[in-house]
Amino acid sequence: MIASIKSPKQFETFLQSDVTTTFLMMGTLSTLDRYVSHLKRENKIVFLHAERINGISLDRDGIDYLAKRVGADGVVTTKASVIQHAKRAGLMTVQRLFLVDSDAITSGIKMANTHEPDALELMPGLIPNVIEHVAGNVPFPIVTGGMIRKPSEVHQALSHGAFAVSTGDERLWAPQGMKEDIV
């Protein structure tokens, strides 16, 4: 499980959870280092969603800042150029793909195989046959996310080839939340 943190309330909930990895999807240039340092003190793995950080440029200098000054472990992005800058800066990379039609699937696989992120995040996460298809066409782990609200959906994604599931639904972060379907 990967916690997608979008609010300060979720940040606090995540700190109390057993989940070890987050896609941090909030913060600004002036608050980001405090969020990340707090998470690192708690031994959490922090991926920053590059496009969601206000005030940061996504060029080489901006990505170097995230790596060297902020101390992120990695980035999540839809942009191939950010993948390249982040890899050069020593960050782990997750390329987010929005699979809206078959052309998006084909071009997403091609782009991923060209830029070689450490993992792919497929959105929306409720597409088991597409998870299998993409997993069979790329050599790196698949993360699914978006619109996942039930433990059965998490299990379905994992059983069809996903390595992990990212969700902002805090109920799914706790082990007891995975025991039965939540309405």
VOFI-473633 format. One record per residue: residue in one letter; x, y, z of N, C-alpha, C in turn. Coordinates in steps of 0.02 Angstrom, whole numbers, plus 32768, in hexadecimal, padded with zeros to 4 digits. Atoms other than C-alpha are relative to their C-alpha. Example, Ala and Ser with C-alpha at 12.3 -4.5 7.8 and 13.67 -1.06 7.14 Angstrom:
# residues 2
A802D7FC5800082677F1F8186802D803C8000S7FD67FC57FFD82AC7FCB81657FD980378025
//
This chain:
# residues 183
M802A7FC58000800080008000802D803E8000I7FDE7FC08002803B80AF7FD87FCB80358011A802F7FCC7FEB7FE58141802F800A803E7FD5S7FFF7FC080257FBA81D47FBE7FE78036802FI80117FCC7FCE7FBD826A80337FF080417FDCK80187FC380217F5883007FF97FEE80378030S80147FCD7FCF7F35835D809C80277FF78041P7FDE80067FC07F82838381467FE17FCA802DK802180347FD97F008311819880187FBB7FEBQ7FE7804080187F378280812A80497FF68014F7FBA80037FEB7FEC82A9815480047FE38046E800080187FBB7FC7828E820D7FE97FB88005T8018804580007F6581EF81EB80367FD17FE6F7FCA8029801C7FF481AB818280377FF38033L7FCC80087FCD807081C9820F7FEE7FCB8033Q801780327FCF80068159827F7FF67FBB7FE1S800D804080227FF680CF81FC803F7FD67FFBD7FC8802D800C8064803A81D7801980047FB8V7FEC7FF880468070806D811F804480248000T7FBD7FE47FFF8125809680F7800F80317FC7T7FF27FD7803B811980EF804F7FC7802F7FF1T80337FCF801280BF818C801A801080217FBEF7FFC7FD18037809D81ED7F7D7FE58042801EL80137FC17FE2809C829C7FCA7FE8802F7FC9M80207FDA8035802483047F627FEA80458018M80107FBE7FE6802383A67FC4804180218016G7FC67FDB7FE8809A842B8000801480367FD0T7FE67FC8802880F084C57FC1804C80018009L7FB87FF97FFB81A484F67FAA801580108048S7FEE7FEC7FBC81A1854280597FEE7FCD8036T801480317FCD815184AD80B4801B7FB97FF2L7FEE8044801681938417805480377FE0802AD7FC8801D7FDA8237840080B37FEA7FEA8045R801980147FBE81D983FB815A7FD87FBF7FFCY8027803D8009815E8378811B80307FC47FF6V7FD48038801181E8830B80D2802D7FEE803CS7FD480107FC8825D831A81687FD97FDC8038H802A80227FCE81CE82E981DD7FF57FB77FECL800C8044801981A68251817180407FD68004K7FC180257FFE825D821F816680137FED8048R7FF480107FBA826E822882257FD67FC38016E802C80387FF181E081A8822A80107FC37FD3N7FEA8036802C823F813981AD7FCF7FF07FC8K802D8007803881C1815581228025800C7FBEI7FE47FF6804381EA814B80687FD380337FDEV80267FC7801881B681ED8014800C800C7FB5F80007FEC8046818B82057F5D7FD780407FFCL80247FC18009815982B67F2E7FDE80017FBCH80227FF9804080D682D07EA9801680437FE3A7FDE7FC48019813B834D7E437FCF80377FEAE802E7FCD801A80A783A47DF07FD3801E8036R802C7FE87FCC804D83BE7E968024802B8034I7FDA7FD87FD080D8841C7EF2800180497FE7N80037FBA801580B384D67EE780438024800BG7FC57FD77FFA814685477EC580407FE07FE9I7FC38022801681C084C67E8280007FFB7FB4S7FF880088048820184C77DD180127FB77FF2L7FF3804680108207841E7D7C803C7FF77FD1D7FC38005802882AC84427D2480367FDE8029R7FC980217FDE835583FB7D54800D801C8046D7FF37FE17FBF837084797DE17FCA7FF18033G8037800F7FD282C4845B7E2C80037FB98019I7FFB80467FEC82DB839F7E2D803D7FF5802CD7FC580047FD4838B83B17E767FEF801A8045Y80157FE57FBF833E841A7F017FD87FCC8027L802880347FDE82C0838F7F28802C7FC88019A7FD380377FED834C830F7F2E803080148037K7FC87FEF7FD383D5836D7F897FEB8029803DR80137FD47FC9837E83F07FF47FC47FE68027V803C80187FDF82D583A3801880097FB9801BG7FF280437FE9831282F080267FCC7FCC7FEDA803180318017828882977FC680247FC17FE9D7FE68040801982A281E07F9A7FF27FF97FB5G801280068046824B81F27EF37FCB80317FECV80357FD5801B81CE824A7E847FCE7FD67FDAV8036801A8029812982207E347FF180377FCET800B7FCD8033810A82797D8F7FE17FE27FC1T80198014804280B282727CE8803180147FC9K7FD37FE28032814382C87C9180417FD97FF7A7FC38026801081D0826A7C39803E80288013S7FC47FD87FF0824982FC7C52800F7FFF804BV7FF580037FB8822F82F57D0F801D7FBC8013I7FE380437FF4825382397D0D804C80037FF3Q7FB87FFC801282FA825D7CB78027802A8032H7FDD7FD67FCF832A82EC7D2C80057FDC8044A800180217FBE82F882867DC680317FC58002K7FD080388001835C81ED7D918048801A8004R7FBE7FE27FFE83F4825B7D74801180198046A7FF67FE67FBC83DC82A57E2380017FC88034G7FFD80387FD283D781F77E707FBF7FEF8023L8042800E7FE2831D81F47E987FE17FC37FDFM802A8034801D82AB815E7E7F7FC880237FD9T80327FE0802A822881807DFB7FC37FD37FF5V803E80218010817281527DE37FDE802A7FCBQ80227FDD8036812281817D3E7FB67FF18004R804880067FFA806881A07D4E7FE280027FBAL8021800480418000816C7CB77FB58002800AF80497FFD7FFF7F4B819F7C9F7FE87FDA7FC2L8014802D80367EFE81147C377FB8800D7FEDV80447FEC80137E6881667BE67FE77FDB7FC2D80148026803B7E6881007B44803A7FD47FE9S7FCC802F80177ECC807F7AE2803E80247FE7D7FC67FD980167F3D81057A96802B8015803CA7FDB7FED7FC47F6D813F7B4580277FC5801CI7FDD803C7FE87F9A808C7B74803D7FF37FD5T7FC8800D802E800680747AD9803780348008S7FCC7FCC7FFA805F811C7AE8801F7FFF8045G7FE580047FBC807381067BA580347FC88006I7FD080387FFF80CA805D7B8E803F80157FDAK7FC67FEA8028813A80A77B07802A80338027M7FDD7FCC7FDA8167813F7B7180257FE1803CA7FE080207FC6818B80D27C0A803C7FD77FEBN7FC78028801781FA805C7BA98039802B7FE7T7FCC7FD28017825980F07B6280248021803BH7FE37FD97FC88274814F7C07800F7FD6803EE7FEF80307FCC827C80B87C7C7FFA801A8048P800A7FEE7FBA823080F77D1F80097FC1802BD7FFA80397FD3824580897DB87FBE7FDA8007A8042801F7FFC818980677DB97FCF802B7FD8L80377FDC802180E880987D5F7FC680028030E803F7FFD7FDD804A80D57DB37FCA80077FCCL80367FFF80307FB080AD7D4D7FC2801E8021M803C7FDF7FE87F17811B7D637FCA7FF97FCAP801880157FBF7E8C80EE7D7E80167FB98010G7FE680417FE97EB880557DE57FD17FC67FF8L8033803480057E1A7FF37DC07FFC7FE17FBAI7FFE801A80457E517FA67D1B802C7FC27FFDP7FD5803A7FFA7E917EF67D3B801C7FE67FBEN7FE6801A80407E9F7EBF7C858036802E7FE3V7FCD7FD280197F037F5C7C5B803F7FFA802CI7FC6800A7FD47F747F417CF380287FC47FE6E7FDE803C801B7F9D7E937CAF802380107FBEH7FE37FEF80427FBB7ED97BFF803F802A8008V7FC67FD47FF780307F647C3880387FDA8023A7FCD80257FDC808B7EF37CB380257FCF7FD2G7FE1802D802F80AD7E7C7C24802B80227FCCN7FDC7FDB803480F97F067BBA80358031801AV7FCC7FD67FE3816D7F617C3380277FD78033P7FD780287FD281FC7F217C9F8002801A8048F7FFC7FE47FBD81D57F847D3D7FBD7FF98024P803C800A7FD881557F7C7DCC7FC880307FEDI803D7FD9800E80A37FBB7DB47FDF80128042V80287FE77FC9804B80267E367FBE80167FE2T80407FE780187F9180457E1F7FE380308033G801E7FD07FD37F3080D57E687FC580227FE0G803A7FDA80197E94813D7E577FC07FD78003M8043801C7FFB7DE181107E837FFD7FBD8024I8000803F7FDA7E12807B7EF07FE5800F8045R80217FF27FC17D9E80787F867FF27FC2802BK8011803E7FDC7D8B7FC07FBA803C7FD28002P7FCB80327FFD7E037F3A7FF67FFE7FCF7FC5S8004802F80387DC17EC87F6D801E801E7FC1E7FE17FDF803A7DFA7F497EEB804C80008006V7FB880047FF47EA77F4D7F3A80187FBA7FEEH7FED8046800D7EB07E8F7F357FFC7FF07FB5Q8007800C80487E727E8D7E81803B801E7FDAA7FC77FE080227EF97F087E4980407FD8800CL7FC380267FF07F817EA57EA380017FBC7FDES80038042801F7F457DFF7E5D800780037FB4H7FF97FF980487F4C7E447DAC8043801F7FEBG7FBD7FEC801280017E7B7DB4801A8040801FA7FE77FC37FDF800B7F1B7E1A802F7FED8039F7FD080087FC9809F7F267E917FE58020803FA801C7FDA7FC780467FA57F017FC480287FE8V803A7FD5800D7FA980107F0C800A80408027S7FFE7FC07FDD7FAB80CA7F347FB880188009T80447FE87FF37F1181137F86800180378034G800A7FCC7FCF7EDB81AD7FE37FCA7FED8033D803380187FD27E548147803C80227FE5803FE7FDC80107FC37E99814380ED7FE87FBE801FR8019803E7FE37E2A80B0811D80277FC37FE6L7FDB8037801E7E91804180A980497FFE8017W7FBA7FFE7FE87F37807480FA800A7FD2803BA7FFA802A7FC47F13800F81987FF27FB87FEFP800C8047800E7F1E7F5181977FB77FEB800AQ804580137FF47E707F4481E17FD2801A7FC9G80287FE780377E2D7FAC815080017FD37FC3M7FFB802D80397E647F2480D87FDB7FBE800CK801F80407FF07E027E99812E7FBC7FF67FE0E80438007801E7D567EBE80E67FF2803D7FD6D80117FC8802A7D087F2B80647FE2803A8027I80197FC37FE17CE67FDE80987FD180207FCEV80307FE3802E7C4D8030804F800F80497FF6
//
